[in-house]
Amino acid sequence: MRKLTVEDLNRIDVETFHHAEKLPLIMVLDNVRSLHNVGSVLRTADAFRIEAVYMCGITATPPSAEIHKTALGAEDSVSWRYYADTLEAVRSLQADGYTVLAVEQVEGSLKLGKFSFDPHCRYALVMGNEVKGVRQDVVDACDQALEIPQYGTKHSMNVSVTAGIVMWEVCREFFR
């Protein structure tokens, strides 16, 4: 087996990315502290060609050397927007017709894999702070909550890993 080169992979450039059809998904980062996590979410958002990443509260925004370290330029390809408050972002998305889902362990959450993403709908997934998760008032404002089943001793995963898992699941369902 030969590893594929960038040329073999036939990747699009940033300008083409901006005009390309996007997965109707917005990732909302609720007070994510780590700039490396922000960069990782942006890079994964680029990989799955999602619509945008919203950075809320204390979540840092580009330009930033620390974000760039993990985003590797995805901060230039993926559309992003800053909101001072996550609740404002959620309400704005709902007003624009998005179904907003908190990715959080809450009463009545749906297990990822049991929820069917409708290819005719637009979604926003709210990812929480590394310690406290998604704020309760934000959870309350969301249309539903999704939870990734876990079977080990820890009760949570890194926010960028979680974001990658849920982005992949949405992408997989939309392109099935």
Secondary structure, 3 states (H helix, E strand, C coil): CCCCCHHHHCCCCHHHHHHCCCEEEEEEEECCCCHHHHHHHHHHHHHCCEEEEEEECCCCCCCCHHHHHHHCCHHHHCEEEEECCHHHHHHHHHHCCCEEEEECCCCCCEECCCCCCCCCCCEEEEECECCCECCHHHHHHCCEEEECCCCCCCCCCCHHHHHHHHHHHHHHHHCC
